[in-house]
């Protein structure tokens, strides 16, 4: 069995120039790299952001809210799927099945609208299936907690967040360029999911396989001690701080997402650029997310318990630049500040959740944190309508940008006033 696996691994490595590839990830195992590949298309539901204005122009008989369902519907569908899969992954169905099935569904359903572009309802149906696929792969953080040694978990989660942003960063300008050619070309971007899919097929392992030999070495007493939390799980209470992280991430996502989904419309309304430049702006957001995750550890050491409040204010400054100085340099700068702050906040939520929820509840609450992202993405469509009703600016997107700015200022003030970090953080 071992020799067969070695042969298969050797063959695949020669094809994909494995030595240089693994060097990028600083000695991670192939199984860990396969886990990281799940992150690449975890944001596939939002890849169409740069093409939204092209689709609005191509479908004048539909309202902008109906067209924006292309990006928000996958998030809505992924929410219940995420919760369901989070409760049964690794128990009733394997993590490997979830990862491979979800990525394959994203690829096939993602490109399908290109072939059925004359029927909007059918397009939305396939976008819903993309949401199902995204929900399947939302178990990625739980898989890390089950598969990766504890001393490497923070590093792998950080790499995963960077890859998620790298996927969005690479997709945005390509989608923008394709949208400039024809409105339905951007759907073809999901064909690239074949790359992480092949990596998973060859290298992704189920966590139980990794601990089989370790179990044999453990004594019966140590095994019994490890199993105790599972039996007492029902008696564990969820900290109010964990609930706060989930709610704050939901609100922050609902206020963030219009920045990305509306950037092409906002730039077009202000005669700033094409769909391609909108894609560049979204790519700048992704690049900021990659960079902040690489420097996340020293950042949180320096800012400590003030990090959530400071990041909210950084986001507000970015939104002010975009809203009050609508030029290309200001928009790019504002998007970068938004990318830095929101992605840092996501990492903080995951880190704080692990400490506040404890080892028993952390995998479950991590799933709800991901689900709050999906729900926030969907609710952002209604957040746009709400903000335009309140502020009545020249466009609904401009009204929403003002609403997002105010929302983040409020979240920042709350984070400064309330002791939201885990209790042990205040003792450092």
DRENDO-1510 file (C-alpha; in Angstrom, 1 decimal, always signed):
<recs>
REC; n; res; u; v; w
REC; 1; UNK; +0.0; +0.0; +0.0 .
REC; 2; UNK; +2.8; +2.4; +1.0 .
REC; 3; UNK; +4.8; +1.7; -2.2 .
REC; 4; UNK; +1.7; +2.3; -4.4 .
REC; 5; UNK; +1.1; +5.6; -2.7 .
REC; 6; UNK; +4.7; +6.6; -3.2 .
REC; 7; UNK; +4.6; +5.7; -6.9 .
REC; 8; UNK; +1.5; +7.8; -7.4 .
REC; 9; UNK; +3.0; +10.7; -5.5 .
REC; 10; UNK; +6.2; +10.5; -7.5 .
REC; 11; UNK; +4.3; +10.6; -10.8 .
REC; 12; UNK; +2.2; +13.5; -9.8 .
REC; 13; UNK; +5.2; +15.5; -8.4 .
REC; 14; UNK; +7.1; +15.2; -11.7 .
REC; 15; UNK; +4.1; +16.6; -13.5 .
REC; 16; UNK; +3.6; +19.6; -11.2 .
REC; 17; UNK; +7.2; +20.4; -10.4 .
REC; 18; UNK; +6.6; +19.7; -6.8 .
REC; 19; UNK; +9.9; +20.8; -5.3 .
REC; 20; UNK; +9.4; +24.4; -6.2 .
REC; 21; UNK; +5.7; +24.3; -5.3 .
REC; 22; UNK; +6.3; +22.9; -1.9 .
REC; 23; UNK; +9.0; +25.4; -1.2 .
REC; 24; UNK; +6.4; +28.2; -1.4 .
REC; 25; UNK; +4.6; +26.6; +1.6 .
REC; 26; UNK; +7.8; +26.2; +3.7 .
REC; 27; UNK; +7.9; +22.5; +4.2 .
REC; 28; UNK; +4.2; +21.7; +4.6 .
REC; 29; UNK; +3.1; +18.2; +3.9 .
REC; 30; UNK; +1.3; +17.3; +0.7 .
REC; 31; UNK; -1.8; +16.7; +2.6 .
REC; 32; UNK; -1.6; +20.1; +4.2 .
REC; 33; UNK; -1.1; +21.7; +0.7 .
REC; 34; UNK; -4.2; +19.7; -0.5 .
REC; 35; UNK; -6.2; +21.2; +2.4 .
REC; 36; UNK; -5.0; +24.7; +1.5 .
REC; 37; UNK; -6.1; +24.2; -2.1 .
REC; 38; UNK; -9.7; +24.0; -0.8 .
REC; 39; UNK; -9.4; +27.7; +0.0 .
REC; 40; UNK; -8.7; +28.8; -3.6 .
REC; 41; UNK; -12.3; +28.7; -4.8 .
REC; 42; UNK; -14.0; +29.1; -1.4 .
REC; 43; UNK; -15.0; +32.6; -2.5 .
REC; 44; UNK; -16.2; +31.5; -5.9 .
REC; 45; UNK; -19.7; +32.9; -5.3 .
REC; 46; UNK; -18.3; +36.4; -5.3 .
REC; 47; UNK; -16.0; +36.1; -8.4 .
REC; 48; UNK; -18.6; +37.8; -10.6 .
REC; 49; UNK; -18.4; +41.2; -8.7 .
REC; 50; UNK; -16.4; +42.9; -11.5 .
REC; 51; UNK; -19.0; +41.8; -14.1 .
REC; 52; UNK; -22.1; +43.0; -12.3 .
REC; 53; UNK; -22.4; +46.3; -14.3 .
REC; 54; UNK; -21.9; +44.4; -17.6 .
REC; 55; UNK; -24.8; +42.1; -16.6 .
REC; 56; UNK; -27.0; +45.0; -15.6 .
REC; 57; UNK; -26.4; +46.5; -19.0 .
REC; 58; UNK; -27.1; +43.2; -20.8 .
REC; 59; UNK; -30.4; +42.7; -18.9 .
REC; 60; UNK; -32.2; +46.1; -18.8 .
REC; 61; UNK; -35.5; +44.3; -18.2 .
REC; 62; UNK; -34.3; +43.2; -14.8 .
REC; 63; UNK; -33.8; +45.4; -11.8 .
REC; 64; UNK; -30.2; +45.8; -10.5 .
REC; 65; UNK; -31.2; +43.9; -7.3 .
REC; 66; UNK; -32.3; +40.9; -9.5 .
REC; 67; UNK; -29.0; +41.0; -11.4 .
REC; 68; UNK; -26.9; +41.2; -8.1 .
REC; 69; UNK; -28.4; +37.9; -7.1 .
REC; 70; UNK; -25.7; +36.4; -9.3 .
REC; 71; UNK; -23.2; +37.2; -6.5 .
REC; 72; UNK; -25.5; +37.1; -3.5 .
REC; 73; UNK; -27.6; +33.9; -4.2 .
REC; 74; UNK; -24.6; +31.6; -3.8 .
REC; 75; UNK; -24.1; +33.0; -0.3 .
REC; 76; UNK; -27.7; +32.5; +0.7 .
REC; 77; UNK; -27.7; +28.9; -0.5 .
REC; 78; UNK; -24.3; +28.1; +1.0 .
REC; 79; UNK; -25.5; +29.1; +4.5 .
REC; 80; UNK; -27.8; +26.1; +5.3 .
REC; 81; UNK; -25.4; +23.8; +3.5 .
REC; 82; UNK; -22.5; +25.1; +5.6 .
REC; 83; UNK; -24.3; +24.5; +8.8 .
REC; 84; UNK; -25.5; +21.0; +7.7 .
REC; 85; UNK; -22.1; +19.9; +6.4 .
REC; 86; UNK; -20.4; +21.3; +9.5 .
REC; 87; UNK; -22.4; +19.0; +11.6 .
REC; 88; UNK; -21.8; +15.8; +9.7 .
REC; 89; UNK; -18.5; +16.2; +8.0 .
REC; 90; UNK; -16.0; +13.8; +9.3 .
REC; 91; UNK; -18.8; +11.8; +11.0 .
REC; 92; UNK; -21.4; +10.7; +8.5 .
REC; 93; UNK; -19.6; +11.8; +5.4 .
REC; 94; UNK; -15.8; +12.2; +4.8 .
REC; 95; UNK; -14.0; +15.5; +4.6 .
REC; 96; UNK; -12.4; +14.3; +1.4 .
REC; 97; UNK; -15.8; +13.8; -0.2 .
REC; 98; UNK; -17.0; +17.3; +0.9 .
REC; 99; UNK; -13.9; +18.9; -0.5 .
REC; 100; UNK; -13.8; +17.1; -3.9 .
REC; 101; UNK; -17.6; +17.1; -4.4 .
REC; 102; UNK; -17.9; +20.8; -3.5 .
REC; 103; UNK; -15.0; +21.9; -5.7 .
REC; 104; UNK; -16.3; +19.8; -8.7 .
REC; 105; UNK; -19.8; +21.3; -8.2 .
REC; 106; UNK; -18.3; +24.9; -8.2 .
REC; 107; UNK; -16.5; +24.1; -11.4 .
REC; 108; UNK; -19.4; +22.5; -13.3 .
REC; 109; UNK; -22.2; +24.8; -12.1 .
REC; 110; UNK; -19.9; +27.8; -12.3 .
REC; 111; UNK; -19.3; +27.5; -16.1 .
REC; 112; UNK; -22.9; +26.2; -16.9 .
REC; 113; UNK; -24.4; +29.7; -17.2 .
REC; 114; UNK; -22.2; +30.4; -20.2 .
REC; 115; UNK; -24.0; +27.7; -22.1 .
REC; 116; UNK; -27.5; +28.7; -20.9 .
REC; 117; UNK; -27.0; +32.5; -21.0 .
REC; 118; UNK; -30.4; +33.2; -22.6 .
REC; 119; UNK; -32.4; +32.1; -19.6 .
REC; 120; UNK; -31.9; +34.2; -16.4 .
REC; 121; UNK; -33.8; +31.8; -14.1 .
REC; 122; UNK; -31.5; +29.0; -15.3 .
REC; 123; UNK; -28.5; +31.1; -14.6 .
REC; 124; UNK; -29.7; +31.7; -11.1 .
REC; 125; UNK; -30.3; +28.0; -10.7 .
REC; 126; UNK; -26.7; +27.2; -11.5 .
REC; 127; UNK; -25.5; +30.0; -9.3 .
REC; 128; UNK; -27.4; +28.4; -6.5 .
REC; 129; UNK; -25.6; +25.1; -7.2 .
REC; 130; UNK; -22.3; +27.1; -6.9 .
REC; 131; UNK; -23.5; +28.0; -3.4 .
REC; 132; UNK; -24.1; +24.4; -2.6 .
REC; 133; UNK; -20.5; +23.7; -3.6 .
REC; 134; UNK; -19.2; +26.6; -1.5 .
REC; 135; UNK; -21.2; +25.2; +1.4 .
REC; 136; UNK; -19.6; +21.8; +1.0 .
REC; 137; UNK; -16.0; +23.2; +1.2 .
REC; 138; UNK; -16.8; +25.4; +4.2 .
REC; 139; UNK; -15.7; +22.6; +6.5 .
REC; 140; UNK; -12.1; +23.6; +5.6 .
REC; 141; UNK; -11.2; +25.1; +9.0 .
REC; 142; UNK; -12.6; +22.1; +10.9 .
REC; 143; UNK; -10.5; +19.9; +8.6 .
REC; 144; UNK; -7.5; +21.8; +9.6 .
REC; 145; UNK; -8.3; +21.5; +13.3 .
REC; 146; UNK; -8.7; +17.7; +12.8 .
REC; 147; UNK; -5.7; +17.1; +10.5 .
REC; 148; UNK; -3.0; +19.5; +11.3 .
REC; 149; UNK; -0.8; +19.4; +14.5 .
REC; 150; UNK; -1.8; +22.1; +17.0 .
REC; 151; UNK; +1.4; +23.9; +16.7 .
REC; 152; UNK; +0.9; +24.3; +13.0 .
REC; 153; UNK; -2.8; +25.1; +12.9 .
REC; 154; UNK; -2.4; +28.9; +13.1 .
REC; 155; UNK; +0.1; +28.9; +10.3 .
REC; 156; UNK; -2.0; +26.7; +8.0 .
REC; 157; UNK; -5.2; +28.8; +8.7 .
REC; 158; UNK; -3.2; +31.9; +7.9 .
REC; 159; UNK; -1.9; +30.4; +4.6 .
REC; 160; UNK; -5.5; +29.3; +3.8 .
REC; 161; UNK; -6.8; +32.9; +4.3 .
REC; 162; UNK; -4.0; +34.2; +2.1 .
REC; 163; UNK; -4.9; +31.7; -0.6 .
REC; 164; UNK; -8.6; +32.5; -0.4 .
REC; 165; UNK; -7.7; +36.1; -1.1 .
REC; 166; UNK; -5.1; +35.2; -3.7 .
REC; 167; UNK; -7.9; +33.3; -5.6 .
REC; 168; UNK; -10.2; +36.3; -5.5 .
REC; 169; UNK; -7.3; +38.6; -6.4 .
REC; 170; UNK; -6.4; +36.5; -9.5 .
REC; 171; UNK; -10.0; +36.1; -10.6 .
REC; 172; UNK; -11.0; +39.7; -10.4 .
REC; 173; UNK; -9.0; +41.2; -13.3 .
REC; 174; UNK; -9.7; +38.1; -15.5 .
REC; 175; UNK; -13.5; +38.4; -14.8 .
REC; 176; UNK; -13.3; +42.2; -15.6 .
REC; 177; UNK; -11.4; +41.6; -18.8 .
REC; 178; UNK; -13.9; +38.8; -19.9 .
REC; 179; UNK; -16.8; +41.1; -19.0 .
REC; 180; UNK; -15.5; +43.7; -21.4 .
REC; 181; UNK; -15.6; +41.1; -24.2 .
REC; 182; UNK; -19.1; +39.8; -23.5 .
REC; 183; UNK; -21.3; +39.7; -20.4 .
REC; 184; UNK; -21.5; +35.9; -20.1 .
REC; 185; UNK; -17.7; +35.2; -20.6 .
REC; 186; UNK; -16.8; +35.7; -16.9 .
REC; 187; UNK; -18.6; +32.5; -15.9 .
REC; 188; UNK; -15.8; +30.6; -17.6 .
REC; 189; UNK; -13.4; +31.6; -14.8 .
REC; 190; UNK; -14.6; +28.6; -12.8 .
REC; 191; UNK; -13.0; +26.2; -15.2 .
REC; 192; UNK; -9.7; +26.9; -13.3 .
REC; 193; UNK; -11.1; +25.0; -10.3 .
REC; 194; UNK; -9.8; +21.9; -12.1 .
REC; 195; UNK; -6.3; +22.8; -10.6 .
REC; 196; UNK; -7.2; +22.5; -6.9 .
REC; 197; UNK; -9.6; +19.7; -7.7 .
REC; 198; UNK; -6.7; +17.5; -9.1 .
REC; 199; UNK; -4.5; +18.3; -6.1 .
REC; 200; UNK; -7.3; +17.1; -3.8 .
REC; 201; UNK; -7.9; +14.0; -5.7 .
REC; 202; UNK; -4.2; +13.0; -5.5 .
REC; 203; UNK; -3.2; +14.2; -2.1 .
REC; 204; UNK; -6.1; +15.0; +0.3 .
REC; 205; UNK; -6.4; +12.5; +3.1 .
REC; 206; UNK; -9.1; +11.9; +5.7 .
REC; 207; UNK; -7.9; +12.9; +9.2 .
REC; 208; UNK; -8.5; +9.4; +10.6 .
REC; 209; UNK; -5.9; +8.0; +8.3 .
REC; 210; UNK; -3.3; +10.4; +9.7 .
REC; 211; UNK; -3.9; +9.3; +13.3 .
REC; 212; UNK; -4.2; +5.6; +12.9 .
REC; 213; UNK; -0.6; +4.9; +13.8 .
REC; 214; UNK; -0.7; +7.4; +16.7 .
REC; 215; UNK; -3.7; +5.7; +18.2 .
REC; 216; UNK; -1.8; +2.4; +18.3 .
REC; 217; UNK; +0.9; +4.0; +20.4 .
REC; 218; UNK; -1.5; +5.6; +22.9 .
REC; 219; UNK; -2.5; +3.9; +26.0 .
REC; 220; UNK; -6.1; +3.0; +26.8 .
REC; 221; UNK; -6.2; +5.6; +29.6 .
REC; 222; UNK; -4.9; +8.5; +27.3 .
REC; 223; UNK; -7.5; +7.6; +24.7 .
REC; 224; UNK; -10.3; +7.6; +27.3 .
REC; 225; UNK; -9.1; +11.0; +28.5 .
REC; 226; UNK; -9.2; +12.4; +25.0 .
REC; 227; UNK; -12.7; +11.2; +24.5 .
REC; 228; UNK; -14.1; +12.8; +27.6 .
REC; 229; UNK; -14.8; +16.2; +26.0 .
REC; 230; UNK; -16.9; +14.6; +23.3 .
REC; 231; UNK; -19.2; +13.0; +25.9 .
REC; 232; UNK; -19.5; +16.2; +28.0 .
REC; 233; UNK; -20.1; +18.4; +25.0 .
REC; 234; UNK; -23.7; +19.0; +25.8 .
REC; 235; UNK; -22.8; +20.6; +29.1 .
REC; 236; UNK; -20.4; +23.2; +27.6 .
REC; 237; UNK; -21.8; +26.7; +27.4 .
REC; 238; UNK; -21.0; +29.1; +24.6 .
REC; 239; UNK; -19.3; +32.3; +25.6 .
REC; 240; UNK; -21.1; +35.6; +24.9 .
REC; 241; UNK; -17.9; +36.7; +23.2 .
REC; 242; UNK; -18.2; +33.9; +20.6 .
REC; 243; UNK; -21.8; +35.1; +19.8 .
REC; 244; UNK; -20.4; +38.7; +19.5 .
REC; 245; UNK; -17.8; +37.5; +17.0 .
REC; 246; UNK; -20.4; +35.8; +14.9 .
REC; 247; UNK; -22.7; +38.8; +14.9 .
REC; 248; UNK; -20.0; +41.3; +14.3 .
REC; 249; UNK; -18.6; +39.3; +11.3 .
REC; 250; UNK; -22.2; +39.1; +9.9 .
REC; 251; UNK; -22.7; +42.9; +10.2 .
REC; 252; UNK; -19.2; +43.7; +8.9 .
REC; 253; UNK; -19.7; +41.4; +5.9 .
REC; 254; UNK; -23.1; +42.9; +5.0 .
REC; 255; UNK; -21.5; +46.3; +5.1 .
REC; 256; UNK; -18.4; +45.3; +3.2 .
REC; 257; UNK; -19.9; +43.3; +0.3 .
REC; 258; UNK; -21.5; +46.2; -1.5 .
REC; 259; UNK; -18.1; +47.7; -1.8 .
REC; 260; UNK; -17.1; +44.8; -4.0 .
REC; 261; UNK; -20.3; +44.0; -5.8 .
REC; 262; UNK; -21.0; +47.7; -6.5 .
REC; 263; UNK; -17.5; +48.9; -7.4 .
REC; 264; UNK; -18.0; +48.4; -11.2 .
REC; 265; UNK; -21.3; +50.4; -11.1 .
REC; 266; UNK; -19.8; +53.1; -8.9 .
REC; 267; UNK; -16.8; +53.5; -11.2 .
REC; 268; UNK; -19.0; +53.6; -14.3 .
REC; 269; UNK; -21.3; +56.2; -12.7 .
REC; 270; UNK; -18.3; +58.4; -12.0 .
REC; 271; UNK; -16.6; +57.8; -15.4 .
REC; 272; UNK; -13.5; +56.4; -13.7 .
REC; 273; UNK; -13.0; +53.2; -15.7 .
REC; 274; UNK; -14.1; +50.0; -17.3 .
REC; 275; UNK; -15.0; +46.6; -15.9 .
REC; 276; UNK; -11.3; +45.7; -16.2 .
REC; 277; UNK; -10.3; +48.5; -13.9 .
REC; 278; UNK; -13.1; +47.5; -11.5 .
REC; 279; UNK; -11.5; +44.0; -11.6 .
REC; 280; UNK; -8.1; +45.6; -10.8 .
REC; 281; UNK; -9.7; +47.4; -7.8 .
REC; 282; UNK; -11.1; +44.1; -6.5 .
REC; 283; UNK; -7.8; +42.4; -7.1 .
REC; 284; UNK; -6.1; +45.1; -4.9 .
REC; 285; UNK; -8.6; +44.2; -2.2 .
REC; 286; UNK; -7.5; +40.5; -2.5 .
REC; 287; UNK; -3.8; +41.5; -2.5 .
REC; 288; UNK; -4.3; +43.5; +0.7 .
REC; 289; UNK; -5.9; +40.4; +2.2 .
REC; 290; UNK; -2.9; +38.2; +1.2 .
REC; 291; UNK; -0.4; +40.6; +2.7 .
REC; 292; UNK; -2.2; +41.3; +6.0 .
REC; 293; UNK; -2.4; +37.6; +6.7 .
REC; 294; UNK; +1.3; +37.2; +6.1 .
REC; 295; UNK; +2.0; +39.9; +8.7 .
REC; 296; UNK; -1.0; +39.0; +11.0 .
REC; 297; UNK; +1.0; +37.6; +13.9 .
REC; 298; UNK; +3.2; +40.6; +14.5 .
REC; 299; UNK; +0.2; +42.9; +13.9 .
REC; 300; UNK; -1.9; +41.3; +16.6 .
REC; 301; UNK; +1.1; +41.3; +19.0 .
REC; 302; UNK; +1.5; +45.0; +18.5 .
REC; 303; UNK; -2.2; +46.1; +18.5 .
REC; 304; UNK; -3.3; +43.5; +21.1 .
REC; 305; UNK; -6.9; +43.9; +22.3 .
REC; 306; UNK; -7.4; +47.1; +20.3 .
REC; 307; UNK; -7.0; +45.4; +16.9 .
REC; 308; UNK; -10.8; +45.0; +16.1 .
REC; 309; UNK; -11.5; +48.7; +16.9 .
REC; 310; UNK; -8.5; +49.9; +15.0 .
REC; 311; UNK; -9.3; +47.8; +11.9 .
REC; 312; UNK; -12.9; +49.1; +11.9 .
REC; 313; UNK; -11.6; +52.7; +11.8 .
REC; 314; UNK; -9.1; +51.8; +9.0 .
REC; 315; UNK; -12.0; +50.5; +7.0 .
REC; 316; UNK; -14.0; +53.7; +7.7 .
REC; 317; UNK; -11.1; +55.8; +6.4 .
REC; 318; UNK; -10.9; +53.6; +3.2 .
REC; 319; UNK; -14.7; +54.1; +2.6 .
REC; 320; UNK; -14.3; +57.9; +3.1 .
REC; 321; UNK; -11.6; +58.0; +0.5 .
REC; 322; UNK; -13.8; +56.1; -2.0 .
REC; 323; UNK; -16.9; +58.1; -1.2 .
REC; 324; UNK; -15.6; +61.7; -1.0 .
REC; 325; UNK; -12.7; +61.5; -3.4 .
REC; 326; UNK; -14.0; +59.4; -6.3 .
REC; 327; UNK; -10.8; +59.1; -8.4 .
REC; 328; UNK; -8.9; +56.0; -9.4 .
REC; 329; UNK; -6.0; +56.4; -6.9 .
REC; 330; UNK; -8.4; +57.2; -4.0 .
REC; 331; UNK; -10.6; +54.2; -4.9 .
REC; 332; UNK; -7.6; +51.8; -5.1 .
REC; 333; UNK; -6.2; +53.2; -1.8 .
REC; 334; UNK; -9.6; +52.9; -0.1 .
REC; 335; UNK; -10.1; +49.3; -1.4 .
REC; 336; UNK; -6.7; +48.3; -0.1 .
REC; 337; UNK; -7.5; +49.8; +3.4 .
REC; 338; UNK; -10.8; +47.9; +3.3 .
REC; 339; UNK; -9.0; +44.7; +2.4 .
REC; 340; UNK; -6.4; +45.1; +5.1 .
REC; 341; UNK; -9.0; +45.8; +7.8 .
REC; 342; UNK; -11.7; +43.2; +6.9 .
REC; 343; UNK; -9.3; +40.3; +6.3 .
REC; 344; UNK; -7.4; +41.1; +9.6 .
REC; 345; UNK; -10.8; +41.1; +11.4 .
REC; 346; UNK; -11.7; +37.7; +9.9 .
REC; 347; UNK; -8.4; +36.2; +11.2 .
REC; 348; UNK; -9.0; +37.8; +14.6 .
REC; 349; UNK; -12.4; +36.3; +14.8 .
REC; 350; UNK; -11.0; +32.8; +14.1 .
REC; 351; UNK; -8.2; +33.3; +16.6 .
REC; 352; UNK; -10.4; +34.7; +19.3 .
REC; 353; UNK; -13.0; +32.0; +18.6 .
REC; 354; UNK; -10.5; +29.3; +19.2 .
REC; 355; UNK; -9.6; +30.8; +22.6 .
REC; 356; UNK; -13.1; +31.8; +23.8 .
REC; 357; UNK; -15.0; +28.7; +22.6 .
REC; 358; UNK; -12.5; +26.1; +23.8 .
REC; 359; UNK; -11.4; +22.9; +22.1 .
REC; 360; UNK; -14.9; +21.3; +22.3 .
REC; 361; UNK; -17.0; +24.0; +20.7 .
REC; 362; UNK; -14.3; +25.7; +18.5 .
REC; 363; UNK; -14.9; +23.5; +15.4 .
REC; 364; UNK; -18.7; +24.1; +15.6 .
REC; 365; UNK; -18.4; +27.9; +16.2 .
REC; 366; UNK; -15.8; +28.1; +13.4 .
REC; 367; UNK; -18.5; +26.8; +11.1 .
REC; 368; UNK; -20.9; +29.4; +12.2 .
REC; 369; UNK; -18.3; +32.1; +11.6 .
REC; 370; UNK; -18.1; +31.0; +8.0 .
REC; 371; UNK; -21.9; +30.8; +7.8 .
REC; 372; UNK; -22.1; +34.4; +9.0 .
REC; 373; UNK; -20.0; +35.4; +6.1 .
REC; 374; UNK; -22.4; +33.7; +3.7 .
REC; 375; UNK; -25.5; +35.3; +5.4 .
REC; 376; UNK; -23.8; +38.7; +5.4 .
REC; 377; UNK; -23.1; +38.4; +1.7 .
REC; 378; UNK; -26.7; +37.7; +0.9 .
REC; 379; UNK; -28.2; +40.3; +3.2 .
REC; 380; UNK; -25.9; +42.9; +1.6 .
REC; 381; UNK; -28.4; +43.2; -1.2 .
REC; 382; UNK; -31.0; +44.4; +1.2 .
REC; 383; UNK; -28.5; +46.5; +3.0 .
REC; 384; UNK; -28.1; +48.4; -0.2 .
REC; 385; UNK; -31.8; +49.1; -0.4 .
REC; 386; UNK; -32.0; +50.1; +3.2 .
REC; 387; UNK; -29.1; +52.6; +2.9 .
REC; 388; UNK; -30.5; +54.2; -0.2 .
REC; 389; UNK; -33.9; +54.6; +1.6 .
REC; 390; UNK; -32.2; +56.3; +4.5 .
REC; 391; UNK; -29.5; +58.5; +2.8 .
REC; 392; UNK; -31.0; +59.1; -0.7 .
REC; 393; UNK; -27.6; +59.9; -2.4 .
REC; 394; UNK; -27.3; +60.1; -6.1 .
REC; 395; UNK; -27.1; +56.3; -6.5 .
REC; 396; UNK; -27.9; +53.3; -4.3 .
REC; 397; UNK; -24.3; +52.3; -4.3 .
REC; 398; UNK; -23.2; +55.7; -3.1 .
REC; 399; UNK; -25.8; +55.6; -0.3 .
REC; 400; UNK; -24.5; +52.2; +0.7 .
REC; 401; UNK; -20.9; +53.4; +0.9 .
REC; 402; UNK; -22.0; +56.1; +3.3 .
REC; 403; UNK; -24.0; +53.5; +5.3 .
REC; 404; UNK; -20.9; +51.2; +5.4 .
REC; 405; UNK; -18.7; +54.0; +6.6 .
REC; 406; UNK; -21.1; +54.8; +9.5 .
REC; 407; UNK; -21.6; +51.1; +10.3 .
REC; 408; UNK; -17.9; +50.5; +10.7 .
REC; 409; UNK; -17.4; +53.5; +12.9 .
REC; 410; UNK; -20.1; +52.2; +15.2 .
REC; 411; UNK; -18.6; +48.7; +15.2 .
REC; 412; UNK; -15.2; +50.2; +16.0 .
REC; 413; UNK; -16.5; +52.3; +18.9 .
REC; 414; UNK; -18.2; +49.2; +20.4 .
REC; 415; UNK; -15.0; +47.2; +20.0 .
REC; 416; UNK; -13.1; +49.9; +21.9 .
REC; 417; UNK; -15.7; +50.1; +24.7 .
REC; 418; UNK; -16.6; +46.5; +25.3 .
REC; 419; UNK; -13.9; +43.9; +26.4 .
REC; 420; UNK; -14.6; +41.7; +23.4 .
REC; 421; UNK; -11.2; +39.8; +23.3 .
REC; 422; UNK; -10.9; +36.5; +25.2 .
REC; 423; UNK; -10.3; +37.1; +28.9 .
REC; 424; UNK; -6.7; +35.8; +28.8 .
REC; 425; UNK; -5.8; +38.5; +26.3 .
REC; 426; UNK; -6.2; +41.2; +28.9 .
REC; 427; UNK; -3.8; +39.4; +31.3 .
REC; 428; UNK; -0.9; +39.5; +28.8 .
</recs>
